[in-house]
Amino acid sequence: MNMNDIVKMMTERRTIRRFRPEQISEKELNAILEAGLHAPNGGGGQSAIIVACQNIELNNELGRISRNVENITGAKMGRVSSEQPSIVDDENIINGFYDAPTVLTIFAQKDNYNQTGDCFVAAENMIIAAWSLGIGSCIVGRSAKTFATERGKEVQAVWGLHDEYEARLHVALGYPEGNTPSYKPRKNGRVIRINPKA
Ligand SMILES: Cc1cc2nc3c(=O)[nH]c(=O)nc-3n(C[C@H](O)[C@H](O)[C@H](O)COP(=O)(O)O)c2cc1C
């Protein structure tokens, strides 16, 4: 079977947590955002809002808040990555966005029925688009808690997003530093096929 290029991208993509400091280009960022904007969306509502922040100081500040809003330990979650440790794996990582130069935050409209789904499919489109351009990404959770802090609320208001919006996830983006993490075998038993005669 020949895998087409998109499937190849999906199977070869890895979460990246080590980024080079230089910023991604405007053209690359725009292509990634276009991919996000064209994601499927519940009821055709296009409800998700993507904030693309390239203010390094602000990204680092929010990344530090994100790191500390929840006490997630390896004991609870197990090891995430030995090659590119996550905050769960390494207590010395102080920035939950791993010093990525661009951080997207995807906000949902709280009263929208499909709010969370819209945000995550947009993120998936963007991380695949990023990978196709040689840009690494890491999805980061805890965003609702990050933006529920006093500083988070302040930043959200400055971004013009009122209470009807709630952050669902972040996508940290940047050029990968070092080797691509190796392939992780897929667990068995995660697909159940019902054949036509069953
Ligand atoms: C919903 C979701 C939340 C995630 N949150 C985090 C996070 O907060 N921090 C982090 O370093 N990685 C996070 N990740 C990335 C996962 O750790 C990563 O996808 C997983 O280890 C599998 O690795 P791979 O993407 O290279 O296949 C998240 C991924 C998803 C889908």
Ligand as a Chemical Component Dictionary entry (heavy atoms), coordinates in Angstrom:
data_LIG
# 
_chem_comp.id                   LIG 
_chem_comp.type                 NON-POLYMER 
_chem_comp.pdbx_formal_charge   0 
_chem_comp.three_letter_code    LIG 
# 
loop_
_chem_comp_atom.comp_id 
_chem_comp_atom.atom_id 
_chem_comp_atom.alt_atom_id 
_chem_comp_atom.type_symbol 
_chem_comp_atom.charge 
_chem_comp_atom.model_Cartn_x 
_chem_comp_atom.model_Cartn_y 
_chem_comp_atom.model_Cartn_z 
_chem_comp_atom.pdbx_ordinal 
LIG C1  C1  C 0 -5.183 16.507 24.716 1  
LIG C2  C2  C 0 -3.676 16.548 24.758 2  
LIG C3  C3  C 0 -3.061 17.242 25.776 3  
LIG C4  C4  C 0 -1.664 17.287 25.831 4  
LIG N1  N1  N 0 -1.071 18.021 26.806 5  
LIG C5  C5  C 0 0.260  18.087 26.860 6  
LIG C6  C6  C 0 0.888  18.909 27.831 7  
LIG O1  O1  O 0 0.234  19.591 28.613 8  
LIG N2  N2  N 0 2.249  18.942 27.842 9  
LIG C7  C7  C 0 2.996  18.208 26.968 10 
LIG O2  O2  O 0 4.228  18.279 27.047 11 
LIG N3  N3  N 0 2.443  17.425 26.029 12 
LIG C8  C8  C 0 1.095  17.358 25.947 13 
LIG N4  N4  N 0 0.500  16.615 24.967 14 
LIG C9  C9  C 0 1.326  15.875 23.996 15 
LIG C10 C10 C 0 1.358  14.392 24.332 16 
LIG O3  O3  O 0 2.164  14.171 25.462 17 
LIG C11 C11 C 0 1.873  13.596 23.114 18 
LIG O4  O4  O 0 0.994  13.771 22.042 19 
LIG C12 C12 C 0 2.001  12.121 23.460 20 
LIG O5  O5  O 0 3.025  11.898 24.410 21 
LIG C13 C13 C 0 2.279  11.260 22.217 22 
LIG O6  O6  O 0 3.448  11.681 21.562 23 
LIG P1  P1  P 0 3.436  12.048 20.006 24 
LIG O7  O7  O 0 2.536  13.244 19.824 25 
LIG O8  O8  O 0 4.862  12.318 19.657 26 
LIG O9  O9  O 0 2.883  10.835 19.279 27 
LIG C14 C14 C 0 -0.884 16.585 24.864 28 
LIG C15 C15 C 0 -1.528 15.921 23.825 29 
LIG C16 C16 C 0 -2.908 15.908 23.762 30 
LIG C17 C17 C 0 -3.570 15.207 22.612 31 
# 
loop_
_chem_comp_bond.comp_id 
_chem_comp_bond.atom_id_1 
_chem_comp_bond.atom_id_2 
_chem_comp_bond.value_order 
_chem_comp_bond.pdbx_ordinal 
LIG C1  C2  SING 1  
LIG C2  C3  SING 2  
LIG C2  C16 DOUB 3  
LIG C3  C4  DOUB 4  
LIG C4  N1  SING 5  
LIG C4  C14 SING 6  
LIG N1  C5  DOUB 7  
LIG C5  C6  SING 8  
LIG C5  C8  SING 9  
LIG C6  O1  DOUB 10 
LIG C6  N2  SING 11 
LIG N2  C7  SING 12 
LIG C7  O2  DOUB 13 
LIG C7  N3  SING 14 
LIG N3  C8  DOUB 15 
LIG C8  N4  SING 16 
LIG N4  C9  SING 17 
LIG N4  C14 SING 18 
LIG C9  C10 SING 19 
LIG C10 O3  SING 20 
LIG C10 C11 SING 21 
LIG C11 O4  SING 22 
LIG C11 C12 SING 23 
LIG C12 O5  SING 24 
LIG C12 C13 SING 25 
LIG C13 O6  SING 26 
LIG O6  P1  SING 27 
LIG P1  O7  DOUB 28 
LIG P1  O8  SING 29 
LIG P1  O9  SING 30 
LIG C14 C15 DOUB 31 
LIG C15 C16 SING 32 
LIG C16 C17 SING 33 
# 
